[in-house]
Amino acid sequence: MPEPTIAWSEMVGELYPRLHATNESTLRWWTEAQLRQWANEALQQLARGATLFARRDTSITTVNGTRTYALPARHIATIHAAYDDRPLEPSDRLSLDALDVAADSALCGAGEAPTRWYEETLGVHAHIGVFPTPSAAETLAVIFLQQPDLFTSTASTAPIPRVLKAFIEDYVLAEAWSADSDFSMPELAAHLRQKREMYLNVYRSYWGRKQ
Amino acid sequence: MTVSEIYAAVRLALDDAAASGVPASDDVYYLQAEALAAINEAQQQFALLTLCLEASGTVSLTSGTCFYSIRDSLTGYLVPLRLSISGARLEPARLTDLDARYFTWPATSGTPARYLQIGLNLLGIVPQQSGSSTLTVIYAKEPVVLTTGTDTPEIPAEYHPALVKYALYYLLQKRGGQYLSLAVEKWDEFLADAAQCAEYVRARYRARKYDTLPAEISVKVQKEAARA
């Protein structure tokens, strides 16, 4: 069966009564698009703060003489990299420069394999580099944290268990009740924001353990 | 308690019966559907904080394959408790453990001895068995959605009153002011109930040498029995 998902339409249907509405047209101080935007922020917190969405990608094939490779879409952070199923040691540009004065031009000899990986830090983390530069075509398998697809319409879904729905709904309610309006309830918003860290800690203890 | 009984207890505490005095599908401030959503969320959060719901299932392992999407195979899967193949238990491992122990662990043949879980869904088995086999998984699960009045929550019956407390917390929030204060009290009581159950589950899982324990929760309210 495919990975179970939760629909945004189900979540927003439960949010309307809690915002004193019955449907989108009766929402007084907010729009469905605003609620959806806050839900997306909650998804981003789950992805980055609780490290829930890990994927393994094997689509990268190294090329002789090419050091850096584009990372998969919606990549947040690389956890592990393996060249031809051999784990690579995590590194960074500073360490590589300290290791080898000619780090930029170091090339694997015949039968040699890269030993380290690093992420390019210029701009967005869109590339992964290996050292030394590979001289063969092999699979570079990357285990990474990925941002799930955001909610774009009421038909959107998120690949989360039902128990995590409350985090997203509480996040939306906290933002909605703190939004500037005659109907704001900042004390409720403050309470819901306080709960977030507790839940993120629970999620980290179950799914985001150090690897 | 059934859903109807929990709903009745919630309505009694909310004091929000329909103006006619006759139980109706919706009350003045709260819809019945809203109350049902509250009860479902209560059970889901209780199960998450305590990991009190246990289930068992199997995953078919393919020859030479290391990684699996475990949520695709097991209904309601949350966290692993015990994994085994033909009765032989697999030890939990981290990426750094596997890097240190095996030269090419994603493609190493042998009798499976370890597993790792990364995130919600990515499960790895190391080494990988030649030929197909079956992985038996005991796992903590999320509860089934309650839909009718005759449904009974899956969490232990002695904690069903905690669902009433959470439902009150959920429903009273939107009225703000003094109702929010009352709601937060109910939230604290719910957390105390969950912490007590989690302590029991933790002791039970330790005795069974399960791989994942319920999270530690700090609570403001201590239950009477906890002070003994």
Interface residues (C-beta under 8 A of the other chain):
Chain A: M1 P2 E3 P4 E14 P17 R18 L19 H20 T51 L52 F53 A54 R55 R56 I79 H80 A82 D84 D85 R86 P87 A141 I143 L145 P159 I160 P161 R162 V163 K165 A166 E169 L173 M185 E187 L188 H191 M198 N201 V202 S205 Y206 W207 G208 R209 K210 Q211
Chain B: Y30 L31 A33 E34 A37 E41 Q44 Q45 A47 L48 L49 F67 S69 R71 D72 S73 G76 Y77 L78 V79 R94 L95 T96 L98 D99 F103 T104 W105 P106 A107 L116 Q117 I118 G119 L120 N121 L122 E142 V145 Y170 Q173 K174 G176 L180 V184 T212 A215 E216 I217
